Amino acid sequence: MPFTMDFSVLRCPHYMKKDFDRFHKAVAYIDSLGNLPLFAEYMNPARPPHPEIYLKRMRYFLKLLGNPERGFKFVHVTGTAGKGTVSTMIHNSLVEDGKQCGLFTSPYVVSPIEKIQVGDLYIAPDEFANLVEKIKPAVDFAYRAGKFGRPSHFEIYFAVALLYFKQKKCEWVVLEVGCGGRFDATNVIPSPEASAVTCIDYDHTEILGKTLRKIAYDKAGVIKRGSKFFTTENRMSLLKIFERVCRANGASFARVKAKTVDPNQALAEAVCGDIGISEESIQKGVMRTKLPARFEIVARHPLVVVDGAHSRIKIAHTVSCIKKLKFKRLLLVVALADNKDSHDIFKQIIHLADEIFFTRFATPDRKPAPPARLLAESRKYLKIGVRTRIFLDSSDALAEARRRAGKNDCVLITGSFFLAGEARKHWFPEEKILKTRQSF
């Protein structure tokens, strides 16, 4: 029996009321799918499928939903660091220029609605719940009859975003890649107006490869036939990879040099200028871009900084920012995902701390590094006499750090977006974000 979708229920007034309970149930449903195998039951787990299956599964799922990815002008952004910032700058510039534009980013900090935005507002909780309710039959059908298994957590959010953008009649859509590029679910889109790579560094090496060249090649997968490609990467060995992929796809290549501004800003401005946004709109869009948990000062006396840095290159930026602040003592609250290289991170920041509180995040579908292991791995970088503590509850770690901090000290929470989200909720509760549909 063929699968069909009926969106008429979305116009029913009953579904227009604010109902955060329905939203939380929709999120819980998506999260709960993690207790099922990702691939079809008949697939042999001893032989992992070619990564092309991720694109095939996404295309199949979108076909069930009526191919909502069609009809947009896309800008596709990837890179190791800064891709969320660049994506948001481009989106804001398009909005300033009067365009109806959707933005899809990941990961979120406090609430899943942060992943999906049109104009200046995140998706409304009730609209999110409506769309999840409507795609449930497609999820069931894909699980029951599809060749590639059920859609993943990320794929479901991406599908909801596309349906929402279609519902809001967006002309433009800016997509931040989830991981890599070549086999990322977002790469099922038709040729974008522009694609961009921010920079290349070591992250997600278990998926993308253990060399910078392999990582660059994977991210170059966003380059499509006839599109325009931009990058701020400056290493010739990696630029040659991008140039070769551009030639093979008939895409134009542009290397963006940041002379007087931040590389992320330079990249966003170059993309925006090429797709026809006015200079005035670009400057307004870039200047008003502010993202949560990017070295975000949430309190003073003592200073409290919430920061989602979770890789070598991102922690390097965090260290450069912390050195610009004035404070007496640094109290560090830190947690890492289990797949991160703690030494790449710790050797840059641990020696700056006067007290350290090792903790974990509570996200059920991501494995944190055991705090006791982090403490052991940090010892070679500690200053003499540094006080260290372990808390299995990140709220307890934050409370103790704030209790021990003097008014002239600084508490820095870093190492993971998941930890940053748990900490940020103390100042920006999820219910507030759901109500205002903004992060600030």
Secondary structure in CASP SS format (residue, H / E / C, confidence):
PFRMAT SS
TARGET T0000
AUTHOR 0000-0000-0000
METHOD secondary structure of the structure
MODEL  1
M C 1.00
P C 1.00
F C 1.00
T C 1.00
M C 1.00
D C 1.00
F C 1.00
S H 1.00
V H 1.00
L H 1.00
R H 1.00
C C 1.00
P H 1.00
H H 1.00
Y H 1.00
M H 1.00
K C 1.00
K C 1.00
D C 1.00
F H 1.00
D H 1.00
R H 1.00
F H 1.00
H H 1.00
K H 1.00
A H 1.00
V H 1.00
A H 1.00
Y H 1.00
I H 1.00
D H 1.00
S H 1.00
L H 1.00
G H 1.00
N H 1.00
L C 1.00
P C 1.00
L C 1.00
F C 1.00
A C 1.00
E C 1.00
Y C 1.00
M C 1.00
N C 1.00
P C 1.00
A C 1.00
R C 1.00
P C 1.00
P C 1.00
H C 1.00
P C 1.00
E H 1.00
I H 1.00
Y H 1.00
L H 1.00
K H 1.00
R H 1.00
M H 1.00
R H 1.00
Y H 1.00
F H 1.00
L H 1.00
K H 1.00
L H 1.00
L C 1.00
G C 1.00
N C 1.00
P C 1.00
E C 1.00
R C 1.00
G C 1.00
F C 1.00
K E 1.00
F E 1.00
V E 1.00
H E 1.00
V E 1.00
T E 1.00
G C 1.00
T C 1.00
A C 1.00
G C 1.00
K H 1.00
G H 1.00
T H 1.00
V H 1.00
S H 1.00
T H 1.00
M H 1.00
I H 1.00
H H 1.00
N H 1.00
S H 1.00
L H 1.00
V H 1.00
E H 1.00
D C 1.00
G C 1.00
K C 1.00
Q C 1.00
C E 1.00
G E 1.00
L E 1.00
F E 1.00
T C 1.00
S C 1.00
P C 1.00
Y C 1.00
V C 1.00
V C 1.00
S C 1.00
P H 1.00
I H 1.00
E H 1.00
K H 1.00
I E 1.00
Q E 1.00
V E 1.00
G C 1.00
D C 1.00
L E 1.00
Y E 1.00
I C 1.00
A C 1.00
P H 1.00
D H 1.00
E H 1.00
F H 1.00
A H 1.00
N H 1.00
L H 1.00
V H 1.00
E H 1.00
K H 1.00
I H 1.00
K H 1.00
P H 1.00
A H 1.00
V H 1.00
D H 1.00
F H 1.00
A H 1.00
Y H 1.00
R H 1.00
A H 1.00
G C 1.00
K C 1.00
F C 1.00
G C 1.00
R C 1.00
P C 1.00
S C 1.00
H H 1.00
F H 1.00
E H 1.00
I H 1.00
Y H 1.00
F H 1.00
A H 1.00
V H 1.00
A H 1.00
L H 1.00
L H 1.00
Y H 1.00
F H 1.00
K H 1.00
Q H 1.00
K C 1.00
K C 1.00
C C 1.00
E C 1.00
W E 1.00
V E 1.00
V E 1.00
L E 1.00
E E 1.00
V C 1.00
G C 1.00
C C 1.00
G C 1.00
G C 1.00
R C 1.00
F C 1.00
D C 1.00
A H 1.00
T H 1.00
N H 1.00
V H 1.00
I C 1.00
P C 1.00
S C 1.00
P C 1.00
E C 1.00
A E 1.00
S E 1.00
A E 1.00
V E 1.00
T C 1.00
C C 1.00
I C 1.00
D C 1.00
Y C 1.00
D C 1.00
H C 1.00
T H 1.00
E H 1.00
I H 1.00
L H 1.00
G C 1.00
K C 1.00
T C 1.00
L H 1.00
R H 1.00
K H 1.00
I H 1.00
A H 1.00
Y H 1.00
D H 1.00
K H 1.00
A H 1.00
G H 1.00
V H 1.00
I C 1.00
K C 1.00
R C 1.00
G C 1.00
S C 1.00
K E 1.00
F E 1.00
F E 1.00
T E 1.00
T C 1.00
E C 1.00
N C 1.00
R C 1.00
M H 1.00
S H 1.00
L H 1.00
L H 1.00
K H 1.00
I H 1.00
F H 1.00
E H 1.00
R H 1.00
V H 1.00
C H 1.00
R H 1.00
A H 1.00
N H 1.00
G C 1.00
A C 1.00
S E 1.00
F E 1.00
A E 1.00
R E 1.00
V C 1.00
K C 1.00
A C 1.00
K C 1.00
T C 1.00
V C 1.00
D C 1.00
P H 1.00
N H 1.00
Q H 1.00
A H 1.00
L H 1.00
A H 1.00
E H 1.00
A H 1.00
V H 1.00
C H 1.00
G H 1.00
D H 1.00
I C 1.00
G C 1.00
I C 1.00
S C 1.00
E H 1.00
E H 1.00
S H 1.00
I H 1.00
Q H 1.00
K H 1.00
G H 1.00
V H 1.00
M H 1.00
R C 1.00
T C 1.00
K C 1.00
L C 1.00
P C 1.00
A C 1.00
R C 1.00
F C 1.00
E E 1.00
I E 1.00
V E 1.00
A E 1.00
R C 1.00
H C 1.00
P C 1.00
L E 1.00
V E 1.00
V E 1.00
V E 1.00
D C 1.00
G C 1.00
A C 1.00
H C 1.00
S C 1.00
R H 1.00
I H 1.00
K H 1.00
I H 1.00
A H 1.00
H H 1.00
T H 1.00
V H 1.00
S H 1.00
C H 1.00
I H 1.00
K C 1.00
K C 1.00
L C 1.00
K C 1.00
F C 1.00
K C 1.00
R C 1.00
L E 1.00
L E 1.00
L E 1.00
V E 1.00
V E 1.00
A C 1.00
L C 1.00
A E 1.00
D C 1.00
N C 1.00
K C 1.00
D C 1.00
S H 1.00
H H 1.00
D H 1.00
I H 1.00
F H 1.00
K H 1.00
Q H 1.00
I H 1.00
I H 1.00
H H 1.00
L H 1.00
A C 1.00
D C 1.00
E E 1.00
I E 1.00
F E 1.00
F E 1.00
T C 1.00
R C 1.00
F C 1.00
A C 1.00
T C 1.00
P C 1.00
D C 1.00
R C 1.00
K C 1.00
P E 1.00
A C 1.00
P C 1.00
P H 1.00
A H 1.00
R H 1.00
L H 1.00
L H 1.00
A H 1.00
E H 1.00
S H 1.00
R H 1.00
K H 1.00
Y H 1.00
L C 1.00
K C 1.00
I C 1.00
G C 1.00
V C 1.00
R E 1.00
T E 1.00
R E 1.00
I E 1.00
F C 1.00
L C 1.00
D C 1.00
S H 1.00
S H 1.00
D H 1.00
A H 1.00
L H 1.00
A H 1.00
E H 1.00
A H 1.00
R H 1.00
R H 1.00
R H 1.00
A C 1.00
G C 1.00
K C 1.00
N C 1.00
D C 1.00
C E 1.00
V E 1.00
L E 1.00
I E 1.00
T E 1.00
G C 1.00
S C 1.00
F H 1.00
F H 1.00
L H 1.00
A H 1.00
G H 1.00
E H 1.00
A H 1.00
R H 1.00
K C 1.00
H C 1.00
W C 1.00
F C 1.00
P C 1.00
E H 1.00
E H 1.00
K H 1.00
I H 1.00
L H 1.00
K H 1.00
T H 1.00
R C 1.00
Q C 1.00
S C 1.00
F C 1.00
END
